[in-house]
C-alpha cells in the first residue's frame, strides 16, 4: 500500500476529508493516555511526524542526519544505546515469554535510528489518519494499515516520547 505523503501530511494537520476512504484494510484505533497534557502530546507527535513526512523518500536522510532534523526533545527522549547494547537487549528479550516481551517492549526507549527505520519508504506499516483530543488525559488516534498484524511500536514510542503514559489499541 502506498499512501501519498501529501495526503498523510494533510491528515496529520487537518484530518481526512469527510468522504475520504482509507486504503489497505482500513483503520486501527488507539487511545493515548496522558497525564493531563493531551494537547501538548498531540502537538509534539505532529511535529515529529511532519518532519519525517517532509523528507524526500528518494533521497532519504542518513542515520546521522536525523539527530539534527528531528526536534531536540525527541532526540533527548530517545535511547542512546550502542548497537552492542541493543543486540544484548534483543537477546534477553527473545528469551522472555510473549507477555513479558510485550511488557518489555512497551517500557523500552527506542533509539532514533531504530525509530526512523520504520519510516523508510519500504518499511512503513501504518499511516496517520486522524487524532482527536477526547480530554486532557486522552487522545484518540487512528492509523491506516495495509494488513494485520502490523508493527505499531514506532507509533507507541512516538506517543511515549511526546509525554503519553501509554498507547493502547482499541
MARBA-3410 file (N, C-alpha, C, O; in Angstrom, 1 decimal):
170
0.9,-1.2,0.0,0.0,0.0,0.0,0.9,1.2,0.0,1.8,1.3,0.8 ~ 0.6,2.1,-0.9,1.4,3.4,-0.9,0.4,4.5,-0.6,-0.6,4.7,-1.3 ~ 0.7,5.2,0.5,-0.1,6.4,0.8,0.7,7.6,0.4,1.9,7.7,0.8 ~ 0.1,8.5,-0.3,0.7,9.7,-0.8,1.1,10.5,0.4,0.3,10.8,1.3 ~ 2.4,11.0,0.5,2.8,11.7,1.6,2.1,13.0,1.8,1.8,13.5,2.9
1.7,13.7,0.7,0.9,14.9,0.8,-0.4,14.6,1.5,-0.9,15.4,2.3 ~ -1.1,13.5,1.2,-2.3,13.1,1.8,-2.1,12.9,3.3,-2.9,13.3,4.2 ~ -1.0,12.2,3.6,-0.7,11.9,5.0,-0.4,13.2,5.8,-0.8,13.3,7.0 ~ 0.3,14.1,5.2,0.5,15.4,5.9,-0.8,16.1,6.1,-1.0,16.8,7.1 ~ -1.6,16.1,5.1,-3.0,16.7,5.3,-3.8,16.0,6.4,-4.4,16.7,7.2
-3.7,14.7,6.5,-4.4,14.0,7.6,-3.8,14.4,8.9,-4.5,14.7,9.9 ~ -2.5,14.6,9.0,-1.8,14.9,10.2,-2.2,16.3,10.7,-2.4,16.5,11.9 ~ -2.3,17.3,9.7,-2.6,18.6,10.1,-4.1,18.9,10.2,-4.5,19.7,11.1 ~ -4.9,18.3,9.4,-6.3,18.7,9.4,-7.3,17.5,9.4,-8.5,17.7,9.5 ~ -6.8,16.3,9.4,-7.6,15.1,9.4,-8.1,14.8,8.0,-7.8,15.5,7.0
-8.8,13.6,7.8,-9.2,13.2,6.5,-10.4,14.1,6.0,-11.1,14.7,6.9 ~ -10.7,14.1,4.7,-11.9,14.8,4.2,-13.1,13.9,4.6,-13.0,12.7,4.8 ~ -14.2,14.5,4.6,-15.5,13.9,5.1,-15.8,12.6,4.3,-16.2,11.6,4.9 ~ -15.5,12.6,3.0,-15.9,11.5,2.1,-14.7,10.6,1.8,-14.8,9.7,1.0 ~ -13.6,10.9,2.4,-12.3,10.1,2.1,-12.4,8.7,2.8,-12.8,8.6,3.9
-11.9,7.7,2.0,-11.9,6.4,2.4,-10.5,5.9,2.6,-9.6,6.3,1.8 ~ -10.2,5.1,3.7,-8.8,4.6,3.8,-8.5,3.6,2.8,-9.3,2.9,2.2 ~ -7.2,3.4,2.5,-6.7,2.4,1.7,-6.3,1.2,2.5,-6.5,1.2,3.7 ~ -5.8,0.1,1.9,-5.5,-1.1,2.7,-6.7,-1.7,3.3,-7.8,-1.7,2.7 ~ -6.5,-2.3,4.5,-7.6,-3.0,5.1,-8.4,-2.0,6.0,-9.5,-2.4,6.5
-7.9,-0.8,6.2,-8.7,0.1,6.9,-8.0,0.8,8.1,-6.8,1.0,8.0 ~ -8.8,1.1,9.1,-8.3,1.9,10.2,-8.2,1.1,11.5,-9.0,0.3,11.8 ~ -7.1,1.4,12.2,-6.9,0.8,13.6,-6.9,2.0,14.5,-6.2,3.0,14.3 ~ -7.6,1.9,15.6,-7.7,3.0,16.5,-7.0,2.7,17.8,-7.0,1.5,18.3 ~ -6.3,3.7,18.4,-5.6,3.6,19.6,-6.1,4.7,20.6,-6.7,5.7,20.1
-5.8,4.5,21.8,-6.1,5.6,22.8,-4.8,5.8,23.5,-4.2,4.9,24.1 ~ -4.4,7.1,23.5,-3.2,7.5,24.2,-3.6,8.1,25.6,-4.5,9.0,25.6 ~ -3.0,7.6,26.6,-3.3,8.1,28.0,-2.2,9.2,28.3,-1.0,8.9,28.1 ~ -2.6,10.3,28.8,-1.7,11.4,29.1,-1.9,11.9,30.5,-3.0,11.8,31.0 ~ -0.9,12.4,31.1,-1.0,13.0,32.5,-1.6,14.4,32.5,-1.0,15.3,33.2
-2.6,14.6,31.8,-3.3,16.0,31.8,-2.7,16.9,30.7,-3.1,18.1,30.7 ~ -1.9,16.4,29.8,-1.3,17.3,28.8,-1.5,16.8,27.3,-0.6,16.9,26.5 ~ -2.7,16.3,27.1,-3.0,15.7,25.8,-2.7,16.6,24.6,-2.2,16.2,23.6 ~ -3.1,17.9,24.8,-2.8,18.9,23.7,-1.4,19.0,23.3,-1.0,19.0,22.2 ~ -0.5,19.0,24.4,0.9,19.1,24.2,1.5,17.8,23.5,2.3,17.9,22.6
1.0,16.7,24.0,1.5,15.4,23.5,1.1,15.3,22.0,2.0,14.9,21.2 ~ -0.1,15.6,21.6,-0.5,15.6,20.2,0.3,16.5,19.3,0.7,16.2,18.2 ~ 0.5,17.7,19.8,1.3,18.7,19.1,2.7,18.2,18.8,3.2,18.4,17.7 ~ 3.3,17.6,19.9,4.7,17.1,19.7,4.7,15.9,18.7,5.6,15.9,17.9 ~ 3.7,15.0,18.8,3.7,13.9,17.8,3.6,14.5,16.4,4.2,14.0,15.5
2.7,15.4,16.2,2.6,16.0,14.8,3.8,16.7,14.4,4.2,16.6,13.2 ~ 4.6,17.3,15.3,5.8,18.0,15.0,6.8,17.0,14.4,7.5,17.2,13.4 ~ 7.0,15.9,15.1,7.9,14.8,14.7,7.5,14.2,13.4,8.3,14.1,12.5 ~ 6.2,13.8,13.3,5.8,13.2,12.0,5.9,14.1,10.8,6.2,13.7,9.7 ~ 5.6,15.4,11.0,5.7,16.3,9.9,7.1,16.4,9.4,7.4,16.5,8.2
8.1,16.4,10.4,9.5,16.4,10.0,9.8,15.2,9.1,10.4,15.3,8.1 ~ 9.4,14.0,9.6,9.7,12.8,8.8,9.0,12.8,7.5,9.6,12.4,6.5 ~ 7.7,13.1,7.5,6.9,13.1,6.2,7.4,14.1,5.2,7.1,13.9,4.0 ~ 8.1,15.1,5.6,8.6,16.1,4.6,9.9,15.7,4.0,10.4,16.5,3.2 ~ 10.4,14.6,4.4,11.7,14.1,3.8,11.4,13.5,2.4,10.4,12.8,2.2
12.3,13.6,1.5,12.2,13.0,0.2,12.5,11.5,0.3,13.6,11.1,0.6 ~ 11.5,10.7,-0.1,11.7,9.2,0.0,12.8,8.7,-0.9,13.4,7.7,-0.7 ~ 13.1,9.5,-2.0,14.1,9.1,-3.0,15.5,9.6,-2.6,16.5,9.2,-3.1 ~ 15.6,10.4,-1.6,16.8,11.0,-1.1,16.8,11.0,0.4,17.0,12.0,1.1 ~ 16.5,9.8,1.0,16.3,9.6,2.4,17.5,10.0,3.2,18.6,9.6,2.9
17.3,10.8,4.3,18.5,11.2,5.1,19.2,10.0,5.7,18.7,8.9,5.9 ~ 20.5,10.2,5.9,21.4,9.2,6.5,21.0,9.2,8.0,20.5,10.1,8.5 ~ 21.4,8.1,8.6,21.1,7.9,10.1,21.5,9.1,10.9,20.7,9.6,11.7 ~ 22.7,9.6,10.7,23.3,10.7,11.5,22.5,12.0,11.3,22.5,12.9,12.1 ~ 21.9,12.2,10.1,21.2,13.4,9.8,20.0,13.6,10.6,19.6,14.7,10.9
19.4,12.5,11.1,18.1,12.6,11.8,18.3,13.3,13.2,17.4,13.9,13.7 ~ 19.5,13.3,13.7,19.8,13.9,15.0,19.6,15.4,14.9,19.3,16.1,15.9 ~ 19.9,16.0,13.7,19.7,17.4,13.6,18.3,17.8,12.9,17.8,18.9,13.1 ~ 17.7,16.8,12.3,16.4,17.0,11.6,15.2,17.0,12.6,14.3,17.8,12.6 ~ 15.3,16.0,13.5,14.2,15.8,14.4,14.2,16.8,15.6,15.3,17.3,15.9
13.1,17.1,16.2,13.1,18.0,17.3,14.0,17.5,18.4,14.1,16.4,18.7 ~ 14.7,18.5,19.0,15.7,18.2,20.1,15.1,17.4,21.2,15.7,16.5,21.8 ~ 13.8,17.7,21.6,13.2,17.0,22.7,13.0,15.5,22.4,13.1,14.7,23.3 ~ 12.7,15.2,21.1,12.5,13.8,20.7,13.8,13.0,20.7,13.9,11.9,21.2 ~ 14.9,13.6,20.2,16.2,13.0,20.3,16.6,12.8,21.7,17.2,11.7,22.1
16.4,13.8,22.6,16.7,13.7,24.0,16.0,12.5,24.7,16.5,11.9,25.6 ~ 14.7,12.3,24.3,13.9,11.3,24.9,14.3,9.9,24.5,13.9,8.9,25.2 ~ 14.9,9.8,23.4,15.3,8.5,22.8,16.5,7.9,23.4,17.3,8.6,24.0 ~ 16.6,6.6,23.3,17.7,5.8,23.9,19.0,6.2,23.2,19.1,6.6,22.0 ~ 20.1,6.2,23.9,21.4,6.4,23.4,22.3,5.1,23.3,23.5,5.1,23.3
21.6,4.0,23.4,22.2,2.7,23.4,23.1,2.5,22.1,22.8,3.0,21.0 ~ 24.2,1.8,22.4,25.1,1.4,21.2,24.4,0.2,20.6,23.5,-0.4,21.1 ~ 24.9,-0.1,19.4,24.4,-1.3,18.7,24.7,-2.5,19.5,23.8,-3.4,19.5 ~ 25.8,-2.6,20.2,26.1,-3.8,21.0,25.1,-3.9,22.2,24.6,-5.0,22.5 ~ 24.8,-2.8,22.8,23.8,-2.8,23.9,22.4,-3.2,23.4,21.7,-3.9,24.1
22.0,-2.7,22.2,20.7,-3.1,21.6,20.7,-4.6,21.3,19.6,-5.2,21.5 ~ 21.8,-5.1,20.8,21.8,-6.5,20.5,21.7,-7.4,21.8,21.1,-8.4,21.8 ~ 22.3,-6.9,22.8,22.2,-7.6,24.1,20.8,-7.6,24.6,20.3,-8.6,25.1 ~ 20.2,-6.5,24.5,18.8,-6.3,24.9,17.9,-7.3,24.1,17.0,-8.0,24.7 ~ 18.1,-7.3,22.8,17.3,-8.2,21.9,17.5,-9.7,22.3,16.5,-10.4,22.4
18.7,-10.1,22.6,18.9,-11.5,23.1,18.2,-11.8,24.4,17.6,-12.8,24.5 ~ 18.2,-10.9,25.3,17.5,-11.0,26.6,16.0,-11.1,26.3,15.3,-11.9,26.8 ~ 15.5,-10.2,25.4,14.1,-10.1,25.1,13.6,-11.4,24.4,12.5,-11.8,24.7 ~ 14.4,-11.9,23.6,13.9,-13.2,22.9,13.8,-14.4,23.8,13.1,-15.3,23.4 ~ 14.3,-14.3,25.0,14.2,-15.4,26.0,12.9,-15.2,26.8,12.6,-16.1,27.6
12.3,-14.1,26.7,11.1,-13.9,27.5,9.8,-14.5,26.9,9.8,-14.9,25.8 ~ 8.8,-14.7,27.8,7.5,-15.2,27.3,6.9,-14.1,26.4,7.4,-13.0,26.5 ~ 5.9,-14.5,25.7,5.2,-13.5,24.8,4.7,-12.3,25.6,4.9,-11.1,25.2 ~ 4.1,-12.6,26.7,3.5,-11.5,27.6,4.6,-10.6,28.1,4.5,-9.4,28.1 ~ 5.7,-11.2,28.5,6.9,-10.4,29.0,7.5,-9.6,27.9,8.0,-8.5,28.2
7.5,-10.2,26.7,8.1,-9.4,25.6,7.2,-8.2,25.3,7.8,-7.1,25.0 ~ 5.9,-8.3,25.3,5.0,-7.2,25.1,5.3,-6.1,26.1,5.4,-4.9,25.8 ~ 5.3,-6.5,27.4,5.6,-5.6,28.5,6.9,-4.9,28.3,7.0,-3.6,28.4 ~ 8.0,-5.6,28.1,9.3,-5.1,28.0,9.4,-4.1,26.8,10.0,-3.1,26.9 ~ 8.7,-4.5,25.7,8.7,-3.6,24.5,8.1,-2.3,24.8,8.5,-1.2,24.3
7.0,-2.3,25.5,6.2,-1.1,25.8,7.0,-0.2,26.8,6.7,1.0,26.9 ~ 7.9,-0.8,27.5,8.7,0.0,28.5,10.0,0.6,28.0,10.6,1.5,28.5 ~ 10.5,0.0,26.9,11.8,0.3,26.3,11.8,1.6,25.6,10.9,1.9,24.8 ~ 12.8,2.4,25.8,13.0,3.6,25.0,13.6,3.1,23.6,14.3,2.1,23.5 ~ 13.2,3.8,22.6,13.7,3.4,21.3,14.9,4.4,20.9,14.9,5.6,21.4
15.8,3.9,20.2,16.9,4.9,19.7,16.3,5.6,18.4,15.3,5.1,17.8 ~ 16.9,6.7,18.1,16.5,7.5,16.9,16.6,6.6,15.7,15.7,6.6,14.9 ~ 17.7,5.9,15.6,18.0,5.1,14.4,16.9,4.0,14.2,16.4,3.8,13.1 ~ 16.6,3.3,15.3,15.6,2.3,15.3,14.2,2.8,14.9,13.4,2.2,14.2 ~ 13.9,4.0,15.5,12.6,4.6,15.2,12.4,5.0,13.8,11.4,4.7,13.1
13.4,5.7,13.3,13.4,6.2,11.9,13.4,5.0,10.9,12.8,5.2,9.8 ~ 14.0,3.9,11.2,14.0,2.8,10.3,12.6,2.4,9.8,12.4,2.1,8.7 ~ 11.6,2.5,10.7,10.2,2.1,10.4,9.5,3.2,9.6,8.3,3.0,9.2 ~ 10.2,4.3,9.2,9.6,5.3,8.3,10.2,5.3,7.0,9.9,6.1,6.1 ~ 11.2,4.4,6.8,11.8,4.3,5.4,10.6,3.9,4.5,9.8,3.1,4.9
10.6,4.4,3.3,9.5,4.1,2.4,9.1,2.6,2.3,7.9,2.3,2.2 ~ 10.1,1.7,2.3,9.8,0.3,2.2,9.4,-0.4,3.5,9.0,-1.6,3.5 ~ 9.5,0.3,4.6,9.2,-0.3,5.9,7.9,0.1,6.6,7.5,-0.4,7.6 ~ 7.2,1.1,6.0,6.0,1.6,6.6,5.0,0.6,6.7,4.7,-0.2,5.8 ~ 4.3,0.5,7.9,3.2,-0.4,8.1,2.0,0.3,8.6,0.9,-0.3,8.6
2.1,1.6,9.0,0.9,2.4,9.4,1.1,3.8,8.8,2.2,4.2,8.6 ~ 0.0,4.4,8.7,0.0,5.8,8.1,-1.0,6.6,8.9,-2.1,6.2,9.2 ~ -0.7,7.8,9.3,-1.5,8.7,10.1,-2.8,9.0,9.4,-2.8,9.3,8.2 ~ -3.9,8.8,10.1,-5.3,9.1,9.5,-5.9,10.2,10.2,-6.3,11.2,9.6 ~ -5.9,10.2,11.6,-6.6,11.3,12.3,-6.3,11.1,13.8,-5.9,10.0,14.3
-6.5,12.2,14.5,-6.4,12.1,16.0,-7.3,13.2,16.6,-7.4,14.3,16.0 ~ -7.9,12.9,17.7,-8.7,13.9,18.4,-8.4,13.8,19.9,-8.2,12.8,20.4 ~ -8.5,15.0,20.5,-8.3,15.1,21.9,-9.7,14.9,22.6,-10.6,15.7,22.3 ~ -9.8,13.8,23.3,-11.1,13.5,24.0,-11.2,14.2,25.3,-12.3,14.5,25.8 ~ -10.0,14.4,26.0,-10.0,15.1,27.3,-8.5,15.4,27.5,-7.7,15.0,26.7
-8.2,16.2,28.6,-6.8,16.4,28.8,-5.9,15.2,29.1,-4.7,15.2,29.0 ~ -6.6,14.1,29.4,-5.9,12.8,29.6,-6.0,11.8,28.6,-5.6,10.6,28.7 ~ -6.7,12.1,27.4,-7.0,11.0,26.5,-7.0,11.6,25.0,-7.6,12.6,24.7 ~ -6.3,10.9,24.2,-6.2,11.2,22.7,-6.7,9.9,22.0,-6.2,8.8,22.2 ~ -7.6,10.1,21.1,-8.0,9.0,20.2,-7.2,9.2,18.9,-7.2,10.2,18.2
-6.5,8.1,18.5,-5.6,8.1,17.4,-6.0,7.1,16.4,-6.3,5.9,16.8 ~ -6.1,7.4,15.1,-6.5,6.5,14.1,-5.4,6.4,13.0,-4.9,7.4,12.6 ~ -5.0,5.2,12.7,-4.0,5.0,11.7,-4.5,4.1,10.6,-5.3,3.2,10.9 ~ -4.0,4.3,9.4,-4.4,3.5,8.3,-3.4,2.3,8.1,-2.2,2.6,8.2 ~ -3.8,1.1,7.9,-2.9,0.0,7.8,-3.2,-0.8,6.6,-4.3,-0.8,6.1
-2.2,-1.5,6.1,-2.3,-2.4,4.9,-2.6,-3.8,5.3,-3.2,-4.6,4.5 ~ -2.3,-4.2,6.5,-2.5,-5.6,6.9,-2.5,-5.7,8.4,-1.9,-4.8,9.1 ~ -3.0,-6.8,8.9,-2.9,-7.1,10.4,-2.2,-8.5,10.5,-2.4,-9.4,9.7 ~ -1.4,-8.6,11.5,-1.0,-7.6,12.4,0.0,-6.7,11.7,0.5,-6.9,10.6 ~ 0.3,-5.5,12.4,1.2,-4.6,11.8,2.2,-4.1,12.9,1.8,-4.2,14.1
3.3,-3.6,12.6,4.3,-3.1,13.5,3.9,-1.7,14.0,4.0,-0.7,13.3 ~ 3.4,-1.7,15.3,2.9,-0.4,15.8,3.9,0.2,16.9,3.6,1.2,17.5 ~ 5.0,-0.4,17.1,5.9,0.0,18.1,6.4,1.4,17.9,6.6,2.2,18.8 ~ 6.6,1.8,16.6,7.1,3.2,16.3,6.0,4.2,16.7,6.4,5.3,17.2 ~ 4.8,3.9,16.5,3.7,4.8,17.0,3.7,4.9,18.5,3.5,6.0,19.0
3.8,3.7,19.2,3.8,3.7,20.6,5.0,4.6,21.1,4.8,5.4,22.0 ~ 6.2,4.4,20.6,7.3,5.2,21.1,7.1,6.7,20.8,7.5,7.5,21.6 ~ 6.6,7.0,19.7,6.3,8.4,19.3,5.4,9.1,20.4,5.8,10.2,20.9 ~ 4.4,8.4,20.8,3.5,9.0,21.9,4.1,9.0,23.2,4.0,10.0,24.0 ~ 4.9,7.9,23.6,5.5,7.9,24.9,6.6,9.0,25.0,6.8,9.6,26.0
7.4,9.1,23.9,8.5,10.1,23.9,7.8,11.5,24.0,8.5,12.4,24.6 ~ 6.7,11.7,23.4,6.0,13.0,23.5,5.3,13.3,24.8,4.8,14.4,25.1 ~ 5.3,12.3,25.7,4.7,12.5,27.0,3.5,11.7,27.4,3.1,11.8,28.6 ~ 3.0,10.9,26.5,1.9,10.0,26.9,2.4,8.9,27.8,3.6,8.5,27.8 ~ 1.6,8.4,28.7,2.0,7.3,29.6,1.8,6.0,29.0,2.4,5.0,29.4
0.8,5.9,28.0,0.6,4.6,27.3,-0.2,4.9,26.0,-0.8,5.9,25.8 ~ -0.1,3.9,25.2,-0.9,3.9,23.9,-1.4,2.5,23.8,-0.7,1.5,23.7 ~ -2.8,2.4,23.8,-3.4,1.1,23.8,-4.3,0.9,22.5,-5.1,1.8,22.2 ~ -4.2,-0.2,21.8,-5.1,-0.4,20.7,-6.5,-0.7,21.2,-6.7,-1.4,22.2 ~ -7.5,-0.2,20.5,-8.9,-0.4,20.8,-9.5,-1.4,20.0,-10.7,-1.7,20.2
END
